[in-house]
Amino acid sequence: MIVVMEAGAQREFIEAIVRKIQEAGLSAHLSEGVERTVIGVVGDDRTKEILRQSLEASPGVEKVLTILQPFK
């Protein structure tokens, strides 16, 4: 799963998303670009799906993308 933050998202919003992901027992991989920050979420697919709605409703989140095939 990939969480795309809004352009110019506040640092506190990004940190809150990373915290939510880690509290759910998943790993967060932060990639900070010039315009946007993207957070890769790694872990159990069932847990990610449960967390998805909460992430989508969080401040600073533009969208949450599900990866349908395993990425290697």
MARRO-248721 format. One line per 3 residues: number of its first residue (from 1); their letters; for each residue x, y, z of N, C-alpha, C. Coordinates in Angstrom, 1 decimal. Atoms other than C-alpha are relative to their C-alpha. Example, Ala and Ser with C-alpha at 12.3 -4.5 7.8 and 13.67 -1.06 7.14 Angstrom:
<sites>
1) as) 0.9:-1.2:0.0:12.3:-4.5:7.8:0.9:1.2:0.0 ~ -0.9:-1.1:0.0:13.7:-1.1:7.1:-0.8:1.1:0.8 $
</sites>
This chain:
<sites>
1) miv) 0.9:-1.2:0.0:0.0:0.0:0.0:0.9:1.2:0.0 ~ -0.8:-1.2:0.0:1.2:3.5:-0.7:-0.9:1.2:0.4 ~ 0.7:-1.2:-0.5:0.1:6.7:1.1:0.6:1.2:-0.7 $
4) vme) -0.5:-1.2:0.6:0.5:9.8:-1.0:-0.5:1.2:0.8 ~ 0.4:-1.2:-0.8:0.5:13.0:1.1:-0.2:1.1:-0.9 ~ 0.3:-1.2:0.8:-0.8:16.3:-0.2:1.3:0.8:-0.1 $
7) aga) -1.2:-0.9:0.2:1.7:18.7:-1.6:0.1:1.0:1.1 ~ -0.2:-0.9:-1.1:3.2:20.7:1.2:-0.6:-0.5:1.3 ~ 0.6:0.6:-1.2:1.7:18.4:3.9:0.9:0.4:1.2 $
10) qre) -0.8:-0.4:-1.2:2.8:19.6:7.4:0.7:-1.2:0.5 ~ -0.8:1.1:-0.6:5.5:17.5:9.1:-0.7:-0.8:1.0 ~ 0.7:0.7:-1.1:3.2:16.7:12.0:-1.0:-0.9:-0.6 $
13) fie) 0.9:0.9:0.6:0.7:15.2:9.6:0.7:-1.3:-0.5 ~ -0.8:1.1:0.5:3.4:13.0:8.0:0.4:-0.9:1.2 ~ -0.4:0.8:-1.1:4.6:11.9:11.4:-1.1:-0.8:0.6 $
16) aiv) 1.2:0.6:-0.6:1.1:11.1:12.6:-0.4:-1.3:-0.9 ~ 0.3:1.1:0.9:0.6:8.8:9.5:1.0:-1.1:0.3 ~ -1.0:1.0:-0.3:3.9:7.0:10.2:-0.3:-0.7:1.3 $
19) rki) 0.3:0.5:-1.3:2.9:6.6:13.8:-1.2:-1.0:-0.1 ~ 1.2:0.8:0.2:-0.5:5.1:12.8:0.4:-1.4:-0.6 ~ -0.5:1.2:0.7:1.2:2.6:10.5:0.8:-0.9:0.9 $
22) qea) -0.9:0.8:-0.9:3.8:1.5:13.1:-0.9:-0.5:1.2 ~ 0.9:0.5:-1.0:1.1:1.2:15.8:-0.8:-1.2:-0.4 ~ 0.7:1.1:0.5:-0.7:-1.2:13.6:0.8:-1.2:-0.3 $
25) gls) -1.0:1.1:0.1:2.4:-3.4:13.5:0.5:-0.1:-1.4 ~ -0.5:-0.1:1.4:3.3:-2.4:9.9:1.3:0.8:-0.1 ~ -1.2:-0.8:0.2:6.5:-0.9:8.5:-0.3:1.2:-0.9 $
28) ahl) 0.2:-1.2:0.9:6.5:2.6:7.0:1.4:0.4:-0.6 ~ -1.3:-0.4:0.7:9.1:3.6:4.4:-0.3:1.3:-0.7 ~ 0.2:-1.3:0.3:9.2:7.3:3.9:0.9:0.4:-1.2 $
31) seg) -0.7:-0.5:1.2:10.2:8.9:0.5:-0.5:1.4:-0.2 ~ 0.3:-1.4:0.1:10.3:12.7:0.5:0.5:0.6:-1.3 ~ -0.3:-0.6:1.2:10.2:14.3:-2.8:0.0:1.5:0.0 $
34) ver) 0.0:-1.4:0.0:10.4:17.9:-3.9:-1.4:0.6:0.3 ~ 1.4:-0.5:-0.1:6.6:18.3:-4.1:-0.8:-0.8:1.0 ~ 0.9:0.8:-0.8:5.1:15.4:-2.2:0.9:-1.0:0.8 $
37) tvi) -0.5:1.1:-0.8:5.9:12.8:0.4:-0.8:-1.2:-0.2 ~ 0.6:1.2:0.3:5.1:9.2:-0.3:0.4:-1.0:1.1 ~ -0.3:0.9:-1.0:4.9:6.5:2.4:-0.4:-1.4:-0.4 $
40) gvv) 0.3:1.4:0.4:5.2:2.8:1.5:-0.4:-0.7:1.3 ~ 0.4:0.7:-1.2:3.4:0.5:3.9:0.2:-1.5:-0.3 ~ -0.4:1.4:0.2:4.8:-3.1:4.3:-0.5:-0.8:1.2 $
43) gdd) 0.4:0.9:-1.0:3.2:-5.9:6.2:-1.2:-0.8:-0.4 ~ 1.2:0.9:0.3:0.1:-8.1:6.5:-1.1:0.8:-0.7 ~ 1.0:-0.6:0.9:-2.5:-7.3:3.8:-1.3:0.2:0.7 $
46) rtk) 1.2:-0.2:-0.8:-5.4:-7.8:6.2:0.1:1.2:0.9 ~ -0.2:-1.2:-0.9:-4.0:-5.2:8.6:0.0:1.3:-0.8 ~ -0.1:-1.2:0.8:-3.3:-2.8:5.8:-1.4:0.4:-0.4 $
49) eil) 1.3:-0.4:0.4:-6.9:-3.0:4.6:-0.9:0.6:1.1 ~ 0.7:-0.5:-1.2:-8.3:-2.4:8.1:0.5:1.5:0.2 ~ -0.6:-1.3:-0.2:-6.0:0.7:8.4:-0.3:1.0:-1.1 $
52) rqs) 0.2:-0.8:1.2:-6.8:2.0:4.9:-1.0:1.2:0.2 ~ 1.0:-1.0:-0.2:-10.0:3.9:5.8:0.5:1.1:1.0 ~ -0.5:-1.0:-1.0:-8.4:5.6:8.8:1.1:0.9:-0.6 $
55) lea) -1.0:-0.8:0.6:-5.4:6.7:6.7:-0.6:1.0:-1.0 ~ 0.7:-0.9:1.0:-7.7:8.1:3.9:-0.7:1.2:0.6 ~ 0.7:-1.1:-0.6:-9.5:10.2:6.4:0.9:0.9:0.8 $
58) spg) -0.9:-0.8:-0.8:-6.4:11.6:8.0:0.4:1.3:-0.7 ~ -0.4:-1.2:0.6:-5.3:15.2:7.5:1.3:-0.1:-0.7 ~ -1.2:0.0:0.7:-2.7:15.8:4.9:0.2:-1.2:-1.0 $
61) vek) -0.1:1.2:0.9:-3.4:12.5:3.0:-0.8:0.4:-1.3 ~ 0.7:-0.2:1.3:-4.2:13.0:-0.7:-0.7:-1.3:-0.5 ~ 0.6:1.3:0.4:-4.8:9.3:-1.5:0.8:-1.2:0.5 $
64) vlt) -0.6:1.2:-0.4:-4.1:5.8:-0.5:-0.2:-1.0:-1.2 ~ 0.1:0.9:1.2:-3.2:3.3:-3.3:0.3:-1.4:0.5 ~ -0.3:1.4:-0.3:-3.4:-0.5:-3.0:0.8:-0.6:-1.1 $
67) ilq) -0.8:0.7:1.0:-0.8:-2.5:-4.7:-0.6:-1.4:-0.2 ~ 0.7:1.2:0.2:-2.5:-5.5:-6.3:0.9:-1.2:-0.1 ~ -1.0:1.1:0.2:0.5:-7.6:-7.2:1.2:0.2:0.9 $
70) pfk) -1.2:-0.2:-0.8:3.5:-8.3:-5.0:1.1:0.7:-0.8 ~ -1.1:-0.8:0.7:6.3:-5.8:-5.8:1.3:-0.6:0.3 ~ -1.4:0.5:-0.3:9.8:-7.2:-6.2:1.0:0.8:-0.8 $
</sites>
